Amino acid sequence: MPDTPERLARIQIDAQLSAAGWTVQNISDLNLHASRGVARPP
């Protein structure tokens, strides 16, 4: 199944957040204390 434009944008945003030092996590694995900056995808 091809990726949607929204999914492709999310991949790019997550990569940018990671490059900026944020920890990107799934909501089911969320640990707000994993690092200084924590983001969760929608």
C-alpha positions as CSV (number, residue, x, y, z in Angstrom):
1,M,0.0,0.0,0.0
2,P,1.5,3.4,-1.0
3,D,2.3,6.0,1.7
4,T,-0.1,9.0,1.8
5,P,1.2,12.6,1.7
6,E,0.4,12.9,5.4
7,R,2.4,9.8,6.2
8,L,5.4,11.0,4.2
9,A,5.2,14.4,5.9
10,R,5.1,12.7,9.3
11,I,8.2,10.7,8.5
12,Q,10.1,13.9,7.5
13,I,8.8,15.7,10.7
14,D,9.8,12.8,12.9
15,A,13.3,12.8,11.4
16,Q,13.7,16.5,11.9
17,L,12.6,16.3,15.5
18,S,15.1,13.5,16.1
19,A,17.9,15.5,14.5
20,A,17.0,18.4,16.8
21,G,17.4,16.1,19.8
22,W,13.8,15.2,20.5
23,T,12.8,11.6,21.3
24,V,9.9,10.5,19.1
25,Q,7.8,7.8,20.7
26,N,4.6,5.9,20.1
27,I,1.8,6.7,22.5
28,S,1.7,3.1,23.7
29,D,5.4,3.3,24.7
30,L,5.3,6.9,25.9
31,N,7.9,7.8,28.6
32,L,7.8,11.6,29.2
33,H,11.1,11.3,31.1
34,A,13.0,9.5,28.3
35,S,14.9,12.7,27.4
36,R,14.6,16.5,27.6
37,G,12.3,16.8,24.6
38,V,9.7,14.1,23.9
39,A,7.3,14.1,21.0
40,R,4.6,11.6,20.1
41,P,3.1,11.2,16.7
42,P,-0.6,11.6,16.3
